Every structure is written in structure tokens, then in C-alpha cells.
Amino acid sequence: MNTTFKNDDERWAAVQRRDGEADGQFYYSVRTTGVYCRPSCGARPALRRNVGFHASTAEAEAAGFRPCLRCKPDQPPLAERHAAMVAQMCRLIDAAESEPDLASLAEASGMSRFHFHRIFKAQTGLTPKAYAAGVKQRRMQAGLAGPGKQASVTDAIYAAGFNSSGRFYAQSSGALGMTPKAYQAGGSGAAIRFAVAECSLGAILVASTDKGICAILIGDDPDELARDLQDRFPKAELIGAEQDYEQVVAAVIGLVEAPEIGLALPLDVRGTAFQQRVWQALREIPAGQTVSYAELAERVGLPSGARAVAGACAANAIAVAIPCHRVVRNDGSISGYRWGVERKAALLEREGSK
């Protein structure tokens, strides 16, 4: 039997507190009911004199006990079952021609609507409706400008699963950051002002739409930064070297050199609902502090989503103002950074982060 719990007294104490960390390390059986359970089982507590302990499910069943119908000790852990169920529901939403309603998804999952909604959000950080909206947005983007590009905006709207063009246009600004026609044309008709300057971290490009700053890019080669912006909006009207825009660039450089002053300028943040949730959580981390990817995942309501959170950090195109450099590994060491780990280290040192 697992040596983490040295004796039956310790195992019994784990059962009494329904210790989830003990699951898989041992199982307990109840002589009066003939069942065996996980230590974390929520069933009514048994009397100690009726309880026995087993190292495995096979041992418990060999002793004549059957698995509890509540905690299902003969199946994968509950968290794994929930993750598998949610992954299956995500695939169902991905494949559906129109958005499945909550009742249909709950029925397919074998859960009540309330329970399914709670588990789905706990696993993904999004409600089923928000996830489905993200799927439609991705389809819309692909229909407008991707390999499966539709002949018209209207075709793309209905192919993406929107029931009406009115409903899509009500959501399109946040999903695309510009009009559908402009997105379909690679940003055609959108005016993006930008400038390249030098800061202590190297070359810096700042770009803005009429909504706010849409990119802060840092690197070694100014031309490469400009090409990066151009690749993002190949047909947008890029307006450079305007004198009055220098004030915006100066404010951003001021943020890079002294992060504690903050940035009193609006941002044009574009991403999926989950990415925007992560980026908002990043903006709430004060200068001088760091969090781990696991801690950030907890903050956005996705405790097991450290990898997804890391992906959202990597997708961030607004350096420093959305401070993904304040996220470190669990041991406090510096991990990858879109603009180079040396720059990440320099920013953290500048902020006095510990």
C-alpha cells in the first residue's frame, strides 16, 4: 500500500476529511454496504469499525466489494472524466452547423443543464455560449479572409452559423476589430497610424487604430517590425511619421522606461474571448510583482489551464502595456518571451520584481 499514508489511522483521517489528494493512493471498503470508494467520496460517512483499506481497485474487488456508484472508483478520476466530457462537447460545438443550445449539450453530456454549465466553465474558463460564439467568430474570419473564403460577406455570415446578419454585425466590431468588408480585404479601408522609434530595449513600433493602440512590437530590426505590422493588415492604410503621433510613441516609451507610471491611453485589444480574459488579468498585475502561469490560470477561472494561459500570453501583440513579461515559471525562473527572454529579464529587473 502507498507509503504516503503510513498506517490505517492516517488513511482513516484522509477518508474523514474527504482528501482528494489521497485518491488513487488507496481505496476504502464498507463491510455493511459491500462497496468500495475513493477517499474523497461524498457518500455518508461509515463507522470506522466497518471500514477496510485496499491498495487497488483489483484488491478491493477480489475481496468481494463492488465499486461505489457515486465516486466511481473503477473509472478515471472525476477531473479526467470532466475534461474528456468537455473536450467531446467542444468537438460537438465545433462540428455543428448552428449553435447547439444548452439543453442539447447538457443532454449529450448526461448532466443537468446547471451542472453541465458549471463544469464546462470550470474546465474552459468560458460558458458554452461564449465558446460557441468564439467558434462562429473563427469561422467568420476564415470565411472572410482564410483558405475557405466565401464569395461575399453575407455568405460568410451564414456559413459561420449566424442566424441573421443583424446579429453578426452587432458582434463584429469586437470579433474583427474593423468592418467585415475591411477584414475580408486584409484591412482594406482601415487606417492604422504607426511609428518606429528607439528605446532602451531596442527598436519599438507603436500602432493605433481609431479605437486605441493595437500593437506595441519590440525587436532589433525596425524594418522587420514594420513588416510584422504589414503582415497583420496587408491591405490597411498604414500611416507613418505623423508629427502629432510622436506623443503617443513618447507615452509608450515612457511606460517601457518607467512601468510604474502606467499608460493612460486606450488599447484596441483583439483576440478570442479567452485571450482577452487572460490579457485583462495580466493588466491587473501591478508593476514589481510576478505570477506563475498556474496562478494566472487560477485567476481566470481555469485552474488546469496553465498551458492555455501560456498560449494567450504568447499571442499578445501589445508589449509592456499588456504585461505578459510578469508571468514566470512556478519556480520563479524566467521562461520564453515573444520579444526575447533578455528583454523580459530587463523589464522585470527595471520593475524591481522579485
C-alpha positions in Angstrom: 0.0 0.0 0.0 1.2 3.5 -0.7 3.7 4.8 1.9 2.4 8.4 1.8 -0.1 7.3 4.4 1.9 5.2 6.9 -0.9 3.5 8.7 -4.6 2.9 8.8 -5.1 5.8 11.2 -3.7 8.2 8.6 -5.8 6.7 5.9 -9.0 6.9 8.1 -8.2 10.6 8.8 -7.9 11.2 5.0 -11.3 9.5 4.5 -12.9 11.6 7.2 -11.7 14.9 5.6 -12.5 13.5 2.1 -9.0 14.2 0.9 -8.9 14.4 -2.9 -5.1 14.2 -2.9 -5.4 10.7 -1.4 -7.4 9.4 -4.4 -5.5 6.8 -6.3 -3.2 6.1 -3.3 -5.6 3.8 -1.6 -9.3 2.8 -1.5 -11.6 2.0 1.4 -14.4 -0.5 1.6 -17.5 -0.6 3.8 -18.5 -4.0 5.1 -22.1 -3.2 5.7 -22.8 -1.9 2.2 -20.4 -4.1 0.3 -19.0 -1.2 -1.7 -15.6 0.4 -2.0 -14.8 4.1 -2.6 -12.2 6.7 -3.2 -11.1 8.6 -0.1 -12.8 11.8 -1.4 -16.2 10.1 -1.9 -19.0 12.3 -0.7 -21.1 9.4 0.5 -22.5 9.3 4.0 -19.5 8.5 6.4 -19.3 4.9 7.6 -18.4 3.7 11.1 -14.7 3.1 11.5 -15.3 -0.5 12.6 -16.9 -1.3 9.2 -14.1 0.2 7.1 -11.2 -1.6 5.5 -8.4 -0.3 3.2 -7.1 -1.6 -0.1 -4.1 -0.7 -2.3 -6.0 -1.0 -5.6 -9.4 -1.5 -7.1 -8.4 -5.0 -8.1 -7.6 -5.8 -4.4 -11.0 -4.4 -3.3 -13.0 -6.3 -5.9 -11.0 -9.5 -5.1 -12.2 -9.1 -1.5 -15.8 -9.1 -2.8 -16.6 -5.4 -2.8 -18.3 -3.6 -5.8 -17.5 0.0 -6.9 -19.4 2.9 -5.4 -21.9 4.3 -7.9 -21.3 7.8 -6.5 -17.5 8.2 -6.7 -16.9 5.5 -9.4 -13.5 4.4 -8.1 -13.2 1.9 -11.0 -13.2 4.8 -13.6 -10.7 7.6 -14.2 -10.7 10.4 -11.7 -13.6 12.8 -11.8 -11.4 15.7 -13.2 -10.3 13.5 -16.1 -13.8 12.4 -16.8 -15.0 16.1 -16.8 -12.1 17.1 -19.0 -12.9 14.3 -21.5 -16.6 15.2 -21.5 -15.9 18.9 -22.1 -13.5 18.1 -24.9 -16.2 16.0 -26.5 -18.7 18.8 -26.2 -16.2 21.3 -27.6 -15.8 19.0 -30.6 -19.6 18.8 -30.9 -19.9 22.6 -30.9 -17.0 22.9 -33.4 -18.7 20.5 -35.9 -22.3 21.8 -35.5 -23.6 23.8 -38.4 -25.6 26.0 -36.0 -25.0 26.8 -32.3 -26.3 23.9 -30.1 -28.5 25.2 -27.2 -27.6 24.5 -23.6 -30.3 21.8 -23.2 -29.0 19.8 -26.1 -25.4 20.0 -24.9 -26.4 19.0 -21.3 -28.4 16.0 -22.6 -25.4 14.9 -24.7 -23.2 15.2 -21.7 -25.6 13.2 -19.5 -25.8 16.1 -17.0 -28.3 18.6 -15.9 -28.1 22.0 -17.6 -26.9 23.7 -14.4 -24.2 21.0 -13.7 -23.0 20.9 -17.3 -22.8 24.7 -17.5 -20.7 24.8 -14.2 -18.3 22.0 -15.3 -17.9 23.4 -18.8 -16.9 26.9 -17.4 -14.6 25.4 -14.8 -12.8 23.4 -17.5 -12.5 26.0 -20.2 -12.9 29.4 -18.4 -15.8 30.1 -20.8 -19.5 29.5 -20.8 -20.8 27.1 -23.6 -22.4 30.2 -25.2 -19.1 32.2 -25.2 -17.2 29.2 -26.6 -19.8 28.7 -29.4 -19.5 32.5 -30.1 -15.7 32.1 -30.5 -16.2 29.2 -32.9 -18.5 31.4 -35.0 -16.1 34.2 -35.0 -13.2 32.0 -36.1 -15.5 30.6 -38.9 -16.4 34.2 -39.9 -12.7 35.2 -40.0 -11.9 32.2 -42.2 -14.9 32.9 -44.4 -13.8 36.4 -44.9 -10.1 36.0 -45.4 -9.0 32.5 -44.8 -8.5 29.5 -47.2 -12.2 28.8 -47.2 -13.1 32.4 -48.2 -16.7 32.9 -49.2 -17.8 34.9 -52.2 -19.5 37.6 -50.2 -19.7 38.9 -46.6 -23.3 37.7 -46.5 -22.3 34.1 -47.5 -19.6 34.2 -44.8 -22.1 35.3 -42.1 -24.5 32.4 -42.7 -21.7 29.9 -43.3 -20.3 30.8 -39.9 -23.6 29.9 -38.2 -25.1 33.3 -37.6 -28.9 33.1 -37.9 -29.1 36.7 -39.2 -26.8 39.4 -40.5 -28.1 41.7 -37.8 -26.8 39.5 -35.0 -23.4 39.2 -36.6 -23.0 43.0 -37.2 -23.9 43.6 -33.5 -20.9 41.5 -32.6 -18.5 42.1 -35.5 -16.6 45.0 -34.1 -15.2 43.1 -31.1 -14.6 40.0 -33.2 -12.8 41.6 -36.1 -11.7 45.0 -34.9 -12.9 46.6 -38.1 -15.8 46.3 -40.6 -16.3 42.8 -42.2 -15.6 44.2 -45.6 -12.3 45.7 -44.4 -11.3 42.4 -42.7 -12.2 40.5 -45.8 -9.9 42.7 -47.8 -7.0 42.3 -45.3 -7.7 45.5 -43.5 -8.5 47.5 -46.7 -10.0 50.9 -45.7 -8.8 50.7 -42.1 -6.4 53.5 -41.2 -3.6 52.4 -38.9 -1.2 55.1 -37.7 2.3 53.9 -36.6 5.8 55.0 -35.9 9.1 53.3 -35.1 11.5 54.7 -32.5 14.3 53.6 -30.2 14.1 52.7 -26.6 16.4 51.1 -24.1 15.2 47.6 -25.2 15.9 48.3 -28.9 13.6 49.3 -31.7 9.9 49.8 -30.8 6.9 50.1 -33.1 3.7 51.6 -31.9 0.5 51.4 -34.0 -3.1 52.6 -33.4 -6.5 52.4 -34.9 -9.2 55.0 -34.1 -10.1 52.8 -31.1 -6.6 52.8 -29.5 -3.2 51.2 -29.5 -3.4 47.9 -31.4 0.3 46.9 -31.4 3.5 47.5 -29.5 6.3 45.5 -31.1 9.9 45.4 -29.8 12.9 44.0 -31.7 16.3 44.6 -33.1 15.3 45.5 -36.7 12.9 48.4 -37.4 12.2 47.1 -40.9 11.2 43.7 -39.5 8.8 45.3 -37.1 7.2 47.2 -39.9 6.9 44.1 -42.0 5.2 42.3 -39.0 2.6 45.1 -38.8 2.1 45.0 -42.6 1.6 41.2 -42.4 -1.1 41.7 -39.9 -3.0 44.1 -42.1 -1.7 43.7 -45.6 -4.3 46.0 -47.2 -4.8 48.5 -44.4 -3.8 52.1 -44.9 -0.6 52.4 -42.8 0.1 56.0 -42.0 3.6 56.7 -40.7 5.7 59.5 -39.5 2.9 61.9 -38.4 4.2 64.5 -36.1 1.3 64.5 -33.7 1.6 60.7 -33.3 5.0 61.2 -31.6 3.2 62.0 -28.4 1.7 58.5 -28.4 5.1 56.9 -29.1 6.6 59.0 -26.3 4.0 57.8 -23.8 4.7 54.2 -24.7 8.4 54.6 -24.4 7.8 56.3 -21.0 5.9 53.1 -20.0 8.9 50.9 -21.1 11.4 53.0 -19.2 9.2 53.5 -16.1 6.4 50.9 -16.0 5.1 52.2 -12.6 3.7 55.3 -14.3 1.2 53.2 -16.3 -0.3 54.1 -19.7 -3.2 56.5 -19.8 -4.1 55.6 -23.4 -6.9 53.2 -24.7 -5.9 49.8 -26.2 -7.6 48.2 -29.2 -7.4 44.6 -27.9 -8.2 41.9 -30.4 -8.4 38.2 -29.6 -10.7 35.4 -28.6 -12.9 35.7 -25.5 -10.4 33.6 -23.6 -7.4 35.5 -24.8 -9.0 38.8 -23.8 -9.8 37.4 -20.4 -6.1 36.4 -19.9 -4.9 39.8 -21.1 -7.2 41.7 -18.8 -5.9 39.6 -15.9 -2.3 40.5 -17.0 -3.2 44.2 -16.8 -4.2 43.7 -13.2 -0.8 42.5 -12.1 1.0 45.6 -10.6 4.5 46.6 -11.7 7.0 44.9 -9.4 5.0 41.7 -9.0 5.0 38.4 -10.9 2.7 35.5 -11.0 3.2 31.9 -12.3 1.3 30.5 -15.3 -0.6 28.3 -12.8 -1.5 31.3 -10.7 -2.7 33.2 -13.7 -4.8 30.2 -14.8 -6.4 30.3 -11.3 -7.2 34.0 -11.7 -9.1 33.5 -15.0 -11.1 30.6 -13.6 -9.2 27.7 -15.3 -7.1 26.0 -12.7 -5.8 23.3 -15.0 -5.2 25.7 -17.9 -1.6 26.8 -17.4 -0.7 25.8 -21.0 -3.7 27.6 -22.5 -2.8 30.7 -20.5 0.8 30.5 -21.8 -0.6 30.4 -25.3 -2.6 33.5 -24.7 0.5 35.3 -23.4 2.4 34.3 -26.5 -0.4 35.7 -28.7 -0.2 39.1 -27.0 0.9 41.8 -29.6 0.8 44.7 -27.2 4.1 44.5 -25.3 4.5 46.0 -21.8 1.1 47.6 -21.8 -0.4 44.1 -21.5 2.5 42.9 -19.3 2.9 39.2 -20.1 6.5 39.7 -19.0 5.2 39.5 -15.4 4.4 35.8 -15.8 7.1 33.4 -14.8 7.6 29.7 -14.2 6.4 28.1 -10.9 9.9 28.2 -9.5 10.2 31.9 -10.3 12.6 31.4 -13.2 12.1 33.3 -16.5 10.6 31.4 -19.4 10.0 32.3 -23.0 9.0 35.8 -24.1 7.8 36.8 -27.6 10.3 39.7 -27.7 13.2 37.7 -26.1 14.0 36.5 -22.6 16.7 39.1 -22.2 14.2 41.9 -22.7 11.8 40.1 -20.2 14.6 39.9 -17.6 15.4 43.6 -18.2 11.8 44.6 -17.7 11.5 42.6 -14.5 14.7 44.0 -13.2 13.6 47.5 -14.0 10.3 47.0 -12.2 12.2 45.5 -9.2 10.2 42.3 -9.4 11.2 39.5 -7.0 
